[in-house]
Amino acid sequence: MYISQVSMDIVREAMKEVRWDKQLVAIKGSRGVGKTTLIRQYIRSRYGINAGDALYCVMDSMYFTTHSLLNLAERFYQMGGKHLFLDEIHKYPTWSKELKEIIDLYPSLKIVFSGSSLIQILNAEADLSRRVLSYTMEGLSFREFLRFYKGIDMPTYQLQEILSNPDEICQKVNSVCRPQKMFEEYLRVGYYPFYDGDETDYYSRIENVIDFIIEQEMTQFCGVESAYTRKIKAMLLFLSDSIPYEVNIAKLASYIELNKNTVLSYLGSMKKAELLQLLYTDNKSVTKMQKPDKIYIHNPNMLYALAQTQRIGTIRECFVVNQLSVKHTVEYGKTVGDFRIDGKITIEVGGNDKSFDQIADVPDSYIFADNMEFPVGKKLPLWIAGFTY
């Protein structure tokens, strides 16, 4: 049923990127980004809907209250099974130990598992890090949104290609659509692949995702006591209405009535859980308990779902950080520009009237400006940052 009912109308490009034939493959990511759909689509495309070579399991199934994963793998292997797919592996307590035993006992059996962005493969009890090929799945980029919801298929571009050749890229995009209107829609409802036309329902689902991450995953993986989940939600709501937040840990700690070290620890966990983006002025020198220099909600759609007041400047910056941090290092510019990318590219973000006054003499500097369809010199349309993945 799981496989036969999955739609094959639109398939994420991650399908081609994952090396499904490897012995042990992990697909990590935040709840709601499409890990389950991707796995089911692969099984259907590779094995069909009735094949005996593949077995798909959801790890919080009632089956596992009386059976172990090891027993399942043994039985499947004995029946001639070749490819085992384990969805939401983090819901099975001894997953790492049993996976290690399975791949030792049945080296020809291929296993793909999905899990929360918080699961620690490296620090798992059985340390699978040297044997697993791990992928992180993101929400939709603006480019993927165009393909997913609008049927407009465009290639990805390297950031350097975008910066050096924006005219040609913008010409190609504008020849098939009017990107600005669609970009505004993307900022509201385009990041998660479950928008069905009802914005109210969409934001409710995002809130459900947030609740699940905080109440279930952070308590399981980050050592957060259940009694403090309300404080984490309060902190997230406070940040959503305060960002871009020039960090004052003392003020934040006072607001949610926790000590500074606990707040810093929770901020780090919220970043790993893909609830926040934490920016520093120098990523190389960041220490474990160092306060971030700026805090953003993880993506614009989450910001729309949480914030009582929408600030367009915050939304623009949130978008740039979200899109570019997938493949690049994004640091807070502080005194020079809004952001520094990969330690060398300076970016200012704003409206189409944004000037170069603040970065006039800065080498390798650019403006990403809203409400533009074509570049003007080194001032590029903001939406073009959404073509990097």
C-alpha positions, -999 to +999 in steps of 0.1 A: +000+000+000+028+024+010+045+020-024+015+016-047-001+049-035+030+071-038+028+096-066+055+096-093+044+129-109+073+149-095+105+133-082+132+153-064+166+154-080+180+138-049+168+106-064+197+107-089+222+119-063+218+091-038+239+060-045+212+035-037+234+005-046+258+010-017+256-014+013+245+012+038+229+045+029+215+071+053+191+099+043+189+125+071+168+156+072+142+176+091+107+163+094+085+173+065+112+177+038+102+146+018+125+117+029+097+092+031+083+101-003+117+099-019+124+064-006+089+051-016+094+066-051+127+049-055+113+015-045+084+020-069+106+031-098+133+004-092+113-026-079+077-020-088+048-023-064+048-061-058+085-070-059+099-094-034+135-081-037+128-050-016+111-045+018+100-012+032+094-008+069+083+021+091+103+017+123+075+027+148+053+000+134+035-023+160+055-051+144+086-040+162+070-043+197+073-081+194+101-085+168+136-071+165+151-054+135+178-082+134+151-109+132+134-091+104+166-087+084+174-124+089+140-135+077+141-112+048+175-123+037+165-160+040+136-153+017+159-140-009+155-102-001+181-079-015+172-043-005+159-033+029+144+002+035+140+014+070+120+046+074+124+068+105+151+046+120+155+069+150+122+056+164+138+022+170+159+024+202+188+000+193+190+008+156+227+014+154+238-018+172+215-040+152+224-023+119+260-030+125+253-066+132+231-070+101+257-056+077+284-078+093+262-109+090+247-102+055+272-082+035+253-086+003+221-071+018+217-034+009+201-011+035+188+024+031+175+042+063+161+076+069+162+095+101+159+128+119+186+155+112+195+151+148+206+114+148+243+111+153+257+084+130+292+093+141+285+090+178+260+062+176+268+032+199+280+011+170+298+039+151+286+034+116+304+065+103+330+046+083+305+023+067+276+045+059+271+069+029+251+098+044+230+123+026+211+153+040+178+162+024+167+199+024+134+215+018+126+228-017+149+255-032+132+283-052+144+264-083+128+232-071+096+250-062+093+262-098+097+226-110+076+210-082+046+234-083+048+253-116+062+227-140+092+250-149+124+230-151+156+249-147+192+237-140+212+244-108+240+269-110+272+273-090+272+305-070+303+317-088+285+312-121+255+332-108+278+360-097+298+361-129+271+355-154+238+367-140+225+383-172+223+350-192+208+331-163+181+358-156+173+359-193+167+321-194+144+323-163+125+353-176+120+336-209+098+309-193+081+327-164+078+359-144+099+349-115+092+378-090+055+369-085+064+332-080+092+341-057+069+360-034+047+329-033+077+307-026+087+328+004+053+321+019+045+285+010+073+270-011+099+254+011+080+222+023+067+199-004+032+196+012+015+228+002-019+220-013-033+255-019-045+262+017-021+285+035-038+281+068-035+244+067+000+246+055+011+268+084-007+244+108+014+215+094+046+235+098+036+242+135+030+204+139+065+197+124+080+222+149+060+207+178+072+172+169+108+182+166+108+200+200+087+175+220+099+143+205+132+146+187+149+172+210+140+153+241+153+121+226+185+133+210+195+165+227+188+157+264+161+183+267+138+176+296+101+174+287+094+201+313+115+225+293+099+220+258+075+249+265+105+272+272+121+262+238+088+270+220+087+303+238+123+310+228+115+302+191+085+325+191+105+353+208+132+349+181+107+348+152+094+383+162+128+397+170+151+386+142+174+394+126+184+390+162+216+407+175+222+382+202+219+392+238+221+359+257+214+375+290+182+390+278+171+358+261+179+337+292+160+362+314+130+361+291+126+323+292+140+319+327+169+296+320+207+301+326+230+313+298+247+280+293+214+261+289+202+287+264+234+283+244+230+246+244+194+248+233+203+272+205+229+247+192+204+219+193+178+240+175+202+247+148+209+209+143+172+203+143+168+229+115+147+252+135+173+280+135+202+293+115+231+306+138+256+329+122+291+338+135+316+364+123+343+337+120+332+301+117+368+288+121+372+301+156+338+291+170+339+273+203+312+250+216+296+274+240+302+306+221+272+328+215+262+333+178+264+368+164+230+366+146+201+343+147+175+335+120+145+312+118+156+283+096+135+292+065+110+319+054+080+296+055+087+287+091+091+324+098+056+331+082+041+304+103+056+317+136+059+355+134+030+377+144+045+406+123+062+400+090+092+421+083+102+419+046+139+427+054+141+398+078+124+375+053+148+384+025+178+378+047+163+345+060+159+333+024+195+341+015+209+323+046+187+293+041+195+288+004+232+295+004+240+276+036+232+243+019+264+243-001+284+273+013+297+287+045+277+318+055+291+341+081+277+373+096+292+404+079+288+426+110+306+458+099+311+449+062+280+437+043+252+415+057+270+382+050+303+368+040+302+337+018+330+311+020+352+337+037+356+358+006+323+370-010+305+399+006+267+402+001+242+429+010+205+421+009+177+446+004+151+461-019+157+473-055+167+507-042+196+493-021+228+512-028+265+501-028+274+528-002+282+503+026+303+480+003+316+504-023+352+496-018+349+460-008+363+435-034+341+407-045+310+423-032+274+421-045+238+431-037+209+407-038+179+429-043+142+422-041+117+432-068+141+428-097+139+406-128+173+414-143+206+423-128+221+458-129+258+454-127+266+437-095+231+441-081+214+408-087+177+397-083+172+382-048+155+351-062+186+340-082+201+328-049+175+301-050+191+284-080+222+270-062+206+236-054 
